[in-house]
Amino acid sequence: PSQGYYTRRGGVGESGDFITSPEISQVFGELIGIWYISEWMAMGKPNTFQLVELGPGRGTLTDDILRVFKQLTSVLSKCDVSVHLVEVSPKLSEIQAVMLTGGKVQPNPEDKSAYMKGISKTGIPIFWYRDLQDVPPGYSFYLAHEFFDALPIHKFQRTEKGWREVLVDIDPEVPDQLRFVLSPSRTPATQNFIQPEETRDHVEVCPEAGVIVQRLASRIEKDGGAALVADYGHDGTKTDTFRGFRNHKLHDVLSAPGTADLTADVDFSYLRKMAQGRTATLGPIKQREFLKNMGIDLRLQVLLQNSGDTATREQLLHSYDMLMNPEKMGDCFNFFALLPHHRLVHPDRKDKPESKSPLPPVAGFSELLLK
Ligand code: SAH
């Protein structure tokens, strides 16, 4: 709580420890904003929704999304929108408040479970919470970008004697030095967190991510909405991915704890399992395919045509390359969605397949069609 990375440092951005897609290009958040509008339309334009972001970093992604909502005021005019940010870092929540409200926020509002509230520059109410469970129930669109990779994992190694947990120990030979050791026998975690059908020899499991996905799936099943998860990760194939970053360089995870960003690839197969069939799931699909389906090429052309100076045009092309190039962020980042079952299959369609008009495809996972 006091010495952890996100409470002490939390260095997102060029001057920090790692850079993320929304910090690279405004186009990223704009296309995600369009995704929510497109799902809102496909789900029959409910007259209210909450946008709930887990781990909003500097607030840039929400800011870009709210700009799109503002530009599409004519479409959203009859809809009551509010923003709910789940953030544990006091430092980052302050940065978000400045970015989104110009710093005009009220701490500890009496009427809400939130620890802070304010109004966005575009006039939308914003609330801050430490935990998803504090966010009031209701029709919600959830967003988790580079959130799940930041949550703690357990590591396991298969041995001749069965599964053992990888633990952190104090090196008895070197002062102030930590080391990895294998548990001498099974542990509660080896008993509970490894899937019986696991075929890998080394696995990383993030139970906290599992619990959050269970909660998201229950909330979507009960109150409606959708969740969009974007992160680097794999579909249950990778093994040892735990690593640290400090000042944009790889950093030994065991040295100077609390001063570096610790991260592990997200196992989307585990997230899918944790939805427990309460919602449908889509993906993971590669970032470059998702953004292409969302119309990034067209958006880039418009921005290039509208920008007069060479430096801006170069910057636009450079950031497009960062997001889309398979060698950069295009292939290793993935998009994954939780959607109510009825969004993908008409409830009565099994019996009478021709009886209803087809459901609109889910943008990003298929090409965007905005009427
Ligand atoms: N989504 C942002 C930031 C990613 S960094 C972007 O893409 O730029 C991870 C974010 O998750 C930070 O805002 C961090 O403070 C927050 N975070 C980390 N652990 C958390 C937890 N347990 N609960 C809520 N937020 C958390």
Boltz pocket constraint, residues with backbone or C-beta under 6 A from the ligand:
constraints:
  - pocket:
      binder: B
      contacts: [[A, 6], [A, 10], [A, 12], [A, 20], [A, 21], [A, 22], [A, 23], [A, 54], [A, 55], [A, 56], [A, 57], [A, 58], [A, 61], [A, 86], [A, 87], [A, 88], [A, 89], [A, 92], [A, 130], [A, 144], [A, 145], [A, 146], [A, 147], [A, 150], [A, 151]]
      max_distance: 6.0
